[in-house]
Amino acid sequence: MSTQSSHFLDLIQHGLTVAEVHHNLPPGALYEHAIRYEKDASIADNGALVAYSGVKTGRSPKDKRVVNHPDSEGNIWWGPVNVAMTKEIFAINHQRAIDYLNTRDRLYCFDGFAGWDPQHRIKVRVICSRPYHALFMHIMLIRPTRDELASFGSPDFVIYNAGAFPANRLTKGMGSATSIDLSLEDKELVILGTEYAGEMKKGVFTVANYLAPLRGVLSMHCSATSDRDTGASSLLFGLSGTGKTTLSADPKRNLIGDDEHCWSDDGIFNLEGGCYAKATNLTPESEPDIFQALRFGAVLENVVLDEERDVDYTDTSITQNTRGAYPIDFIQNARVPCTAGHPTDIIFLTCDAFGVLPPVSALSPEHAMYHFISGYTAKVAGTEMGVTEPQATFSPCFGGPFLMWHPSKYAELLADKMKKHNARVWLVNTGWAGGAYGVGKRISLKDTRAIIDGIHNGSLANARTERDSVFGFDIVLECPGVPAEMLRPRDAWADKLEYDATARKLAGLFIKNFETYADGASAEVRAAAPIG
């Protein structure tokens, strides 16, 4: 339930003196404001609000900064993901955002929660000048009831979105006119130089990635579903293109969430109140749940409309990263509140374009930690001259840009919870079999769904396995509905020697990537590396 307050909220305590501050406006009112005050906003024929994020149509991870403070500096994984800034520079950018917001005729404030578990939720306040941003966070955060809003009190965390105003390039430490600055001690995030709404969503997730481990709670970049009868859950991790969103839209199960979750002593819970899905080439046949969810109350970002006001999902002239945000209860099989029991199964999805990894493998706790820290997938050969083979991609914990602690911290929490709750871990390849991209064939969605079903119904837990001589995990050799000849990858290759060479090459890429994290990993996890 969303609520419009009966009066304008006073933001003096945040240094903001604008008289017209709209607090928790409902979607209909935000639509009206967007049409009235946004330069290019419109309404699609499906009822969704169409908005544009300007020059930046994706995140700017290289422009993220974190204040180096004595209270937290020993916990932060410093480096290219978390670039340090001084509290003095943060204060300059904070004041720059305040000064800009104070020039606006009106501001929008949304108070909501991150985390469906009341014991662990974070009270978040978003202050912005665009109705589109306010509606986006109305969707992505958990919307308070009337009583919860009345008793909201002081927020735990505040986002100042002054994205239409640039950072000063002459300010020390600024890499560009864009800067996304986090102060854990001030409990504030400042956004300058980008109007891409996803920066707010991932800013909240970054904060949760710091706070959750302090409480022994594992924060995770994954989707989650639950059994309709027992409430037991499963988690699906995977980088872009691995099928995480598609496979979590399982008609046999309830959707807990599509992107950000936590695992506590009581089970799992979604951090968000909505979903933020890619819209490029969307069709009702490919993603029926998402397609029908993009209606009144949703936001479509950077899409192109035709003359009939229909969305042309194939038109990527603005960006390849067109997106749709919608409340999770727009998905028919969503479980609300978005909580569930402890996971019985954890699934790492990878789209292996080298065609080496088995369609499904069972992982020991040590192999699970190794592959969790690695976060592997591979993309098909690019269009650059000379690039003719798949390109390996690694992102620690399947969410590297949002980590605050060293990846081993999250891996240790995962291992502890796996052991405590007897969760099985699987590596599922949604990529190629019988050869690399260009030679082999893409594993069909039908076969992958049969594998996921076999995991969930328990049939794979007792299936025959065989130890992989290079990667050391257990290849699952039988799965109902999947041809047995494709489950052992070497057998599916016509050229066995070529398979062996490609497997060793991929193993070498894993080993090289893991060098970055080896110092923070245990001897047992390091021993789970493949043989190069």
For each residue, the residues with C-beta under 8 A, 3 or more apart:
1: 143 144 145 146
2: 24 26 27 138 143
3: 24 26 144 145 146 149
4: 22 23 24 25 26 29
5: 8 9 23 24 149
6:
7: 23
8: 5 19 20 21 22 23
9: 5 21 22 23 109
10: 13 21
11: 14 15 16 18 21 107 109 127
12: 15 16 17
13: 10
14: 11 98 127 158 160
15: 11 12 98 102
16: 11 12 21 98 101 102 107 127
17: 12 102
18: 11 21 101 102 104 105 106 107
19: 8
20: 8 105 106 107
21: 8 9 10 11 16 18 106 107 108 109
22: 4 8 9 25 29 33 106 107 108 109 134
23: 4 5 7 8 9 109 110 111
24: 2 3 4 5 109 110 111 138 144 149
25: 4 22 29 30 33 108 131 134 138
26: 2 3 4 29 30
27: 2 30 31 135 138 296 297
28: 31 32
29: 4 22 25 26 32 33
30: 25 26 27 33 34 49 108 131 134 135 138
31: 27 28 34 35 43 49 131 135
32: 28 29 35 36
33: 22 25 29 30 36 37 38 106 108 131
34: 30 31 37 38 41 49 51 130 131 132 135
35: 31 32 38 41 42 43
36: 32 33
37: 33 34 106 131
38: 33 34 35 41 51 130 131 132
39:
40: 51 52
41: 34 35 38 49 50 51 52 131 132
42: 35 49 50 305 309
43: 31 35 47 48 49 50 309
44: 47 48 49 50 294 300 303 305 309 310 311
45: 308 309 310 311
46: 294 295 310 311
47: 43 44 295 296 297 298
48: 43 44 294 295 296 297 298 299 300 311 324 326
49: 30 31 34 41 42 43 44 132 135 298 299 300
50: 41 42 43 44 299 300 301 303 305 311
51: 34 38 40 41 130 132 299 300 301
52: 40 41 301 302 318
53: 56 57 194 195 196 197 301 302
54: 164 194 195 196
55: 194
56: 53 60 178 193 194 195 196
57: 53 196 302 318 319 321
58: 196 198 319 321
59: 196 198 199 202 401
60: 56 63 64 176 178 180 193 194 196 199
61: 64 81 401
62: 80 175 176
63: 60 175 176 178 179 180 193 194
64: 60 61 81 82 83 180 181 182 206 401
65: 83 84 85 89 90 173 179 180 181 182
66: 76 82 83 84 85 181 182 183 184 404
67: 84 85 86 87 90 181 182 183 184 185 186
68: 73 76 78 84 85 86 87
69: 72 73 87 183 184 185
70: 73
71: 184 185
72: 69 75 76 184 185 210
73: 68 69 70 76 78 84
74:
75: 72 210 214 404 405
76: 66 68 72 73 82 84 210 404 405
77: 81 82 403 404 405 406 407
78: 68 73 82 83 84
79: 82 83
80: 62 83
81: 61 64 77 400 401 403
82: 64 66 76 77 78 79 403 404
83: 64 65 66 78 79 80 173
84: 65 66 67 68 73 76 78
85: 65 66 67 68 89 90 173 181
86: 67 68 89 90 173
87: 67 68 69 90 91 183
88: 91 92
89: 65 85 86 92 93 171 172 173 181
90: 65 67 85 86 87 93 94 181 183 186 190
91: 87 88 94 95
92: 88 89 95 96 168 171
93: 89 90 96 97 167 171 179 181 190 192
94: 90 91 97 98 160 181 183 186 188 190
95: 91 92 98 99
96: 92 93 99 100 162 165 167 168 192
97: 93 94 100 101 160 161 162 165 190 191 192
98: 14 15 16 94 95 101 102 160 162
99: 95 96 102 103
100: 96 97 103 104 162 164 165
101: 16 18 97 98 104 107 127 129 160 162
102: 15 16 17 18 98 99
103: 99 100
104: 18 100 101 107 129
105: 18 20
106: 18 20 21 22 33 37 129
107: 11 16 18 20 21 22 101 104 127 128 129
108: 21 22 25 30 33 126 127 128 129 130 131 133 134
109: 9 11 21 22 23 24 125 126 127 134
110: 23 24 125 126 134 137 138 141
111: 23 24 123 124 125 126 144 149 152 155
112: 124 126 137 138 141 142 143 144 273
113: 116 121 122 123 124 141 142 144 148 273
114: 121 122 124 141 142 204 207 208 271 272
115: 120 121 122 142 208 262 269 270 271
116: 113 121 142 269 270 271 337 338 339
117: 120 121 262 264 266 269 339
118: 121
119: 264 266
120: 115 117 212 215 217 262 264 269
121: 113 114 115 116 117 118 142
122: 113 114 115 156 157 204 207 208 211
123: 111 113 152 153 154 155 156 157
124: 111 112 113 114 141 155 156 157 158 159 204
125: 109 110 111 155 157 158 159
126: 108 109 110 111 112 133 134 137 141 158 159 161 200
127: 11 14 16 101 107 108 109 158 159 160 161
128: 107 108 133 134 137 159 161
129: 101 104 106 107 108 133 161 162 164
130: 34 38 51 108 133 134 161 164 195
131: 25 30 31 33 34 37 38 41 108 134 135
132: 34 38 41 49 51 135 136 197 299
133: 108 126 128 129 130 136 137 161 163 195 197 200
134: 22 25 30 108 109 110 126 128 130 131 137 138
135: 27 30 31 34 49 131 132 138 139 299
136: 132 133 139 140 197 200 201 299 325
137: 110 112 126 128 133 134 140 141 159 197 200 201
138: 2 24 25 27 30 110 112 134 135 141 143
139: 135 136 273 274 297 298 299 325 326 327
140: 136 137 200 201 204 272 273 274 276 325
141: 110 112 113 114 124 126 137 138 204 272 273 274
142: 112 113 114 115 116 121 272 273
143: 1 2 112 138 273 327
144: 1 3 24 111 112 113 148 149 152
145: 1 3 148 149
146: 1 3 149 150
147: 150 151
148: 113 144 145 151 152
149: 3 5 24 111 144 145 146 152
150: 146 147
151: 147 148
152: 111 123 144 148 149 155
153: 123
154: 123
155: 111 123 124 125 152 158 187
156: 122 123 124 187
157: 122 123 124 125 187 188 189 204 207
158: 14 124 125 126 127 155 187 188 189
159: 124 125 126 127 128 137 188 189 191 200 203 204
160: 14 94 97 98 101 127 188 189 190 191
161: 97 126 127 128 129 130 133 191 199 200
162: 96 97 98 100 101 129 165 190 191 192
163: 133 191 192 193 194 195 196 199
164: 54 100 129 130 195
165: 96 97 100 162 192 193
166: 169 177 178 192 193
167: 93 96 171 174 176 177 178 179 192 193
168: 92 96 171 174
169: 166 174 176 177
170: 174
171: 89 92 93 167 168 174
172: 89
173: 65 83 85 86 89
174: 167 168 169 170 171 177 179
175: 62 63 178 179
176: 60 62 63 167 169 179 193
177: 166 167 169 174 192 193
178: 56 60 63 166 167 175 192 193 194
179: 63 65 93 167 174 175 176 190 191 192 193
180: 60 63 64 65 189 190 191 192 194 199 203
181: 64 65 66 67 85 89 90 93 94 189 190 191 192
182: 64 65 66 67 188 189 203 206 207
183: 66 67 69 87 90 94 186 187 188 189
184: 66 67 69 71 72 187 207 210
185: 67 69 71 72
186: 67 90 94 183
187: 155 156 157 158 183 184
188: 94 157 158 159 160 182 183
189: 157 158 159 160 180 181 182 183 200 203 207
190: 90 93 94 97 160 162 179 180 181
191: 97 159 160 161 162 163 179 180 181 194 199 200 203
192: 93 96 97 162 163 165 166 167 177 178 179 180 181
193: 56 60 63 163 165 166 167 176 177 178 179
194: 53 54 55 56 60 63 163 178 180 191 199
195: 53 54 56 130 133 163 164
196: 53 54 56 57 58 59 60 163 199
197: 53 132 133 136 137 200 201 299 301 325
198: 58 59 201 202 276 323
199: 59 60 161 163 180 191 194 196 202 203
200: 126 133 136 137 140 159 161 189 191 197 203 204
201: 136 137 140 197 198 204 205 272 276
202: 59 198 199 205 206 401 402
203: 159 180 182 189 191 199 200 206 207
204: 114 122 124 140 141 157 159 200 201 207 208 271
205: 201 202 208 209 219 221 260 271 402
206: 64 182 202 203 209 210 402 404
207: 114 122 157 182 184 189 203 204 210 211
208: 114 115 122 204 205 211 212 219 260 262 271
209: 205 206 212 213 219 399 402 403 404 405
210: 72 75 76 184 206 207 213 214 404 405
211: 122 207 208 214 215
212: 120 208 209 215 217 218 219 262
213: 209 210 216 217 218 219 405 409 410 413
214: 75 210 211
215: 120 211 212 264
216: 213 264 265 413
217: 120 212 213 262 263 264 413
218: 212 213 262 263 410 413 414 417
219: 205 208 209 212 213 260 261 262 271 410
220: 235 237 260 261 262 263 397 399 410 414
221: 205 237 259 260 397 398 399 402
222: 235 236 237 238 244 259 260 261 398
223: 235 236 244 245 247 248 255 256 257 258 259 261
224: 233 234 235 236 248 255 256 257 261 268 270 340 343
225: 233 234 236 248 250 253 254 255 256
226: 231 232 233 234 253 254 256 335 340 341
227: 230 231 232 233 253 254 456
228: 252 253 254
229:
230: 227 341
231: 226 227 340 341
232: 226 227 340 341 342 343 344
233: 224 225 226 227 256 267 268 340 341 342 343 344
234: 224 225 226 343 344 345 346 347 455 456
235: 220 222 223 224 261 263 268 343 345 346 347
236: 222 223 224 225 244 247 248 347 349
237: 220 221 222 244 346 347 348 349 372 375 398
238: 222 242 243 244 348 349 350 351 377 398 430
239: 242 350 375 377 393 395 398
240: 377
241: 351 377 379
242: 238 239 349 350 351 377 430
243: 238 246 247 349 351 430 445 448
244: 222 223 236 237 238 247 248 258 349
245: 223 248 249 258 277 278 287 290
246: 243 249 286 287 445
247: 223 236 243 244 250 349 448 449 452
248: 223 224 225 236 244 245 255 258
249: 245 246 255 287 289 290 331
250: 225 247 253 255 333 449 452
251: 333
252: 228 453 456
253: 225 226 227 228 250 333 456
254: 225 226 227 228 333 334 335 340
255: 223 224 225 248 249 250 258 328 331 333 334 335
256: 223 224 225 226 233 261 268 269 270 334 335 338 339 340
257: 223 224 260 261 270 271 272 275 328 338
258: 223 244 245 248 255 275 276 277 328
259: 221 222 223 272 275 276
260: 205 208 219 220 221 222 257 270 271 272
261: 219 220 222 223 224 235 256 257 268 269 270 271
262: 115 117 120 208 212 217 218 219 220 268 269 271
263: 217 218 220 235 267 268 342 343 413 417
264: 117 119 120 215 216 217 267 268 269
265: 216
266: 117 119
267: 233 263 264 339 340 341 342
268: 224 233 235 256 261 262 263 264 339 340 341 342 343
269: 115 116 117 120 256 261 262 264 337 338 339 340
270: 115 116 224 256 257 260 261 273 328 338 339
271: 114 115 116 204 205 208 219 257 260 261 262
272: 114 140 141 142 201 257 259 260 275 328 338
273: 112 113 139 140 141 142 143 270 327 328 338
274: 139 140 141 325 326 327 328
275: 257 258 259 272 290 293 325 326 328 331
276: 140 198 201 258 259 323 324 325
277: 245 258 287 290 323 324 325 326
278: 245 282 321 322 323 324
279: 282 294 300 301 303 311 313 322 323 324
280: 313 314 316 320 321 322
281: 286 313 314
282: 278 279 286 287 290 291 294 313 324
283: 286 287 291 313
284: 287 288 291 292
285: 288
286: 246 281 282 283
287: 245 246 249 277 282 283 284 290 291
288: 284 285 291 292
289: 249 292 293 331 332 333
290: 245 249 275 277 282 287 293 294 324 326
291: 282 283 284 287 288 294
292: 284 288 289 295 330 332
293: 275 289 290 298 324 326 330 331
294: 44 46 48 279 282 290 291 298 300 311 324 326
295: 46 47 48 292 298 326 330
296: 27 47 48
297: 27 47 48 139 326 327 330
298: 47 48 49 139 293 294 295 324 325 326 327 330
299: 48 49 50 51 132 135 136 139 197 324 325 326
300: 44 48 49 50 51 279 294 303 311 322 323 324
301: 50 51 52 53 197 279 322 323 324 325
302: 52 53 57 318 319 321 322 323
303: 44 50 279 300 311 312 313 315 318 322
304: 311 312 315 317 318
305: 42 44 50 309 310 311 312
306: 309 310 311 312
307:
308: 45
309: 42 43 44 45 305 306
310: 44 45 46 305 306
311: 44 45 46 48 50 279 294 300 303 304 305 306
312: 303 304 305 306 315
313: 279 280 281 282 283 303 322
314: 280 281
315: 303 304 312 318
316: 280 319 320 322
317: 304
318: 52 57 302 303 304 315 322
319: 57 58 302 316 322
320: 280 316
321: 57 58 278 280 302
322: 278 279 280 300 301 302 303 313 316 318 319
323: 198 276 277 278 279 300 301 302
324: 48 276 277 278 279 282 290 293 294 298 299 300 301
325: 136 139 140 197 274 275 276 277 298 299 301
326: 48 139 274 275 277 290 293 294 295 297 298 299 330 331
327: 139 143 273 274 297 298 330
328: 255 257 258 270 272 273 274 275 331 334 336 338
329: 334 336
330: 292 293 295 297 298 326 327 334
331: 249 255 275 289 293 326 328 334
332: 289 292
333: 250 251 253 254 255 289
334: 254 255 256 328 329 330 331 338
335: 226 254 255 256 338 339 340
336: 328 329
337: 116 269
338: 116 256 257 269 270 272 273 328 334 335
339: 116 117 256 267 268 269 270 335
340: 224 226 231 232 233 254 256 267 268 269 335
341: 226 230 231 232 233 267 268
342: 232 233 263 267 268 417 421 423
343: 224 232 233 234 235 263 268 346 421 423
344: 232 233 234 422 423 424 456
345: 234 235 423 424 425 426 455 456
346: 234 235 237 343 368 414 418 423 424 425 426
347: 234 235 236 237 425 426 428 452 455
348: 237 238 363 368 371 372 398 425 426 427 428
349: 236 237 238 242 243 244 247 377 428 430
350: 238 239 242 357 376 377 378 427 428 429 430 431
351: 238 241 242 243 377 378 379 429 430 431
352: 355 356 357 376 377 378 390 429 431 432 506
353: 378 379 380 381 390 391 431 432 436 437
354: 357 378 390 392 431 432 436 437 502 505 506
355: 352 431 432 433 434 435 436 437 439 440 489 493 502
356: 352 436 489 499 502 503 506
357: 350 352 354 361 427 429 431 471 489 506
358: 361 427 429 468 475 476 487 488 489
359: 428 429 433 443 447 448 451 476 479 482 486 487 489
360: 426 427 428 429 451 454 455 460 475 476 479 487
361: 357 358 426 427 468 471 473 474 475 476
362: 424 425 426 460 465 473 474 476
363: 348 367 368 371 425 426 427 473 474
364: 367 368 473 474 528
365: 368 369 415 418 419 425
366: 369 370 524 525 527 528
367: 363 364 370 371 425 472 473 528
368: 346 348 363 364 365 371 372 414 415 418 425
369: 365 366 372 373 411 412 414 415 521 525 528
370: 366 367 373 374 514 521 525 528 529
371: 348 363 367 368 374 375 376 427
372: 237 348 368 369 375 397 398 407 410 411 414
373: 369 370 396 397 407 408 411 514 517 521 525
374: 370 371 394 396 510 513 514
375: 237 239 371 372 394 395 396 397 398 399 400
376: 350 352 371 392 393 394 510 513
377: 238 239 240 241 242 349 350 351 352 392 393 431
378: 350 351 352 353 354 390 391 392 393 431 506
379: 241 351 353 382 390 391 393
380: 353 390 391 437
381: 353 387 388 389 390 391 437 438
382: 379 387 391
383: 387
384: 387
385:
386:
387: 381 382 383 384 391
388: 381
389: 381 436
390: 352 353 354 378 379 380 381 436 437
391: 353 378 379 380 381 382 387
392: 354 376 377 378 506 509 513
393: 239 376 377 378 379
394: 374 375 376 513
395: 239 375 398 399 400 401
396: 373 374 375 399 400 403 407 517
397: 220 221 372 373 375 400 403 407 410 411
398: 221 222 237 238 239 348 372 375 395
399: 209 220 221 375 395 396 402 403
400: 81 375 395 396 397 403 407
401: 59 61 64 81 202 395
402: 202 205 206 209 221 399
403: 77 81 82 209 396 397 399 400 406 407 410
404: 66 75 76 77 82 206 209 210
405: 75 76 77 209 210 213 409 410
406: 77 403 409 517 520
407: 77 372 373 396 397 400 403 410 411 517 520
408: 373 411 412 517 520 521 522 525
409: 213 405 406 412 413
410: 213 218 219 220 372 397 403 405 407 413 414
411: 369 372 373 397 407 408 414 415 521 525
412: 369 408 409 415 416
413: 213 216 217 218 263 409 410 416 417
414: 218 220 346 368 369 372 410 411 417 418
415: 365 368 369 411 412 418 419
416: 412 413 419 420
417: 218 263 342 413 414 420 421 423
418: 346 365 368 414 415 421 422 423 425
419: 365 415 416 422
420: 416 417
421: 342 343 417 418
422: 344 418 419
423: 342 343 344 345 346 417 418
424: 344 345 346 362 455 461
425: 345 346 347 348 362 363 365 367 368 418
426: 345 346 347 348 360 361 362 363 455 460
427: 348 350 357 358 360 361 363 371 473
428: 347 348 349 350 359 360 448 451 452 455
429: 350 351 352 357 358 359 360 433 443
430: 238 242 243 349 350 351 443 448
431: 350 351 352 353 354 355 357 377 378 437 442 443
432: 352 353 354 355 435 436 437 440 441 442 443
433: 355 359 429 440 441 443 486 489 492
434: 355 439 440 441 486 492 493 494
435: 355 432 438 439 440 441 492 493 494 495 498
436: 353 354 355 356 389 390 432 439 440 502
437: 353 354 355 380 381 390 431 432 440
438: 381 435
439: 355 434 435 436
440: 355 432 433 434 435 436 437 492 493
441: 432 433 434 435
442: 431 432
443: 359 429 430 431 432 433 447 448 486
444: 447 448
445: 243 246 448 449
446: 449 450 481
447: 359 443 444 450 451 481 482 483 486
448: 243 247 359 428 430 443 444 445 451 452
449: 247 250 445 446 452 453
450: 446 447 453 454 479 480 481 482
451: 359 360 428 447 448 454 455 460 479 482
452: 247 250 347 428 448 449 455 456
453: 252 449 450 456 457 480 481
454: 360 450 451 457 459 460 463 479 480 481 482
455: 234 345 347 360 424 426 428 451 452 460
456: 227 234 252 253 344 345 452 453
457: 453 454
458: 461 462
459: 454 462 463 479 480
460: 360 362 426 451 454 455 463 476 479
461: 424 458
462: 458 459
463: 454 459 460 476 477 478 479
464: 476 477 478
465: 362 474 475 476 477
466: 474 475 477 488
467: 472 473 474 475
468: 358 361 471 472 473 474 475
469: 531
470: 503 504 507 530 531
471: 357 361 468 503 507 530
472: 367 467 468 528 530 531
473: 361 362 363 364 367 427 467 468
474: 361 362 363 364 465 466 467 468
475: 358 360 361 465 466 467 468 487 488 489
476: 358 359 360 361 362 460 463 464 465 479 487
477: 463 464 465 466 484 487 488
478: 463 464 484 487
479: 359 360 450 451 454 459 460 463 476 482 487
480: 450 453 454 459
481: 446 447 450 453 454
482: 359 447 450 451 454 479 486 487
483: 447 486 487
484: 477 478 487
485: 488 491 492
486: 359 433 434 443 447 482 483 489 492
487: 358 359 360 475 476 477 478 479 482 483 484
488: 358 466 475 477 485 491 492
489: 355 356 357 358 359 433 475 486 492 493 499
490: 493 496 499 500 503
491: 485 488
492: 433 434 435 440 485 486 488 489
493: 355 434 435 440 489 490 496 498 499
494: 434 435
495: 435 498 499
496: 490 493 499 500
497: 500 501
498: 435 493 495 501 502
499: 356 489 490 493 495 496 502 503
500: 490 496 497 503 504
501: 497 498 504 505
502: 354 355 356 436 498 499 505 506
503: 356 470 471 490 499 500 506 507
504: 470 500 501 507 508 531 532
505: 354 501 502 508 509
506: 352 354 356 357 378 392 502 503 509 510 530
507: 470 471 503 504 510 511 530 531 532
508: 504 505 511 512 532
509: 392 505 506 512 513
510: 374 376 506 507 513 514 529 530 532
511: 507 508 514 515 529 530 532
512: 508 509 515
513: 374 376 392 394 509 510 516
514: 370 373 374 510 511 517 518 521 526 529
515: 511 512 518
516: 513
517: 373 396 406 407 408 514 520 521
518: 514 515 521 526
519:
520: 406 407 408 517
521: 369 370 373 408 411 514 517 518 525 526
522: 408 525 526
523: 526 527
524: 366 527 528
525: 366 369 370 373 408 411 521 522 528
526: 514 518 521 522 523 529
527: 366 523 524
528: 364 366 367 369 370 472 524 525
529: 370 510 511 514 526
530: 470 471 472 506 507 510 511
531: 469 470 472 504 507
532: 504 507 508 510 511
